[in-house]
Amino acid sequence: ADTVTYGDLGRRVAAFWDGLGRRGIGKGDRVVVLFPVGADLFALALATLARGATLTFVDMSMRPRHIRQALATARPEAIVTVARVLRIGSLLPEVRAIPLKVCTDAAVRGAVPIEALRGDPEACIEATPVRPGDEALVTFTTGSTGRPKGADRSHGVLAGQLDAVMAA
């Protein structure tokens, strides 16, 4: 496993924050992340939230039909995922409808590589102001009992969770 310092993570967050802004991603946009956990996932998550966009998680272990249903429900402005999902997705209207497609692990026609989403790692992050009721995070259930459902969490809920963890 790679070692990532807080400084490294901060530069990754700044680079993604800058890159998302250059691609027009901002407040209220949904960004689907569908790739394995690692430093880039955490950095992209923090950058997305700092942009005021909604971080949207779709579980890679879902059945393809459920992934399609989750994407149709989410209606994201961007998806950051692996080549396998984008290659299969090129045949699916739910994926074709997403304006910005970013691939994390290979070159895929119609998608930009994750490196192209990285802007200036020295960018001064200016977090977009949000209200407690603004949507921050959506996670989809696996759909094991039917259609996947999005569990929405607002910035206020995330702040409350942070307060509870800090108090513990």
PyMOL commands that set and color helices and strands:
alter all, ss='L'
color gray80, all
select helices_A, chain A and resi 6-22+39-50+64-74+83-89+93-96+114-117+155-167
alter helices_A, ss='H'
color red, helices_A
select strands_A, chain A and resi 30-34+54-57+78-81+100-103+112-113+135-140+150-154
alter strands_A, ss='S'
color yellow, strands_A
deselect
rebuild
show_as cartoon
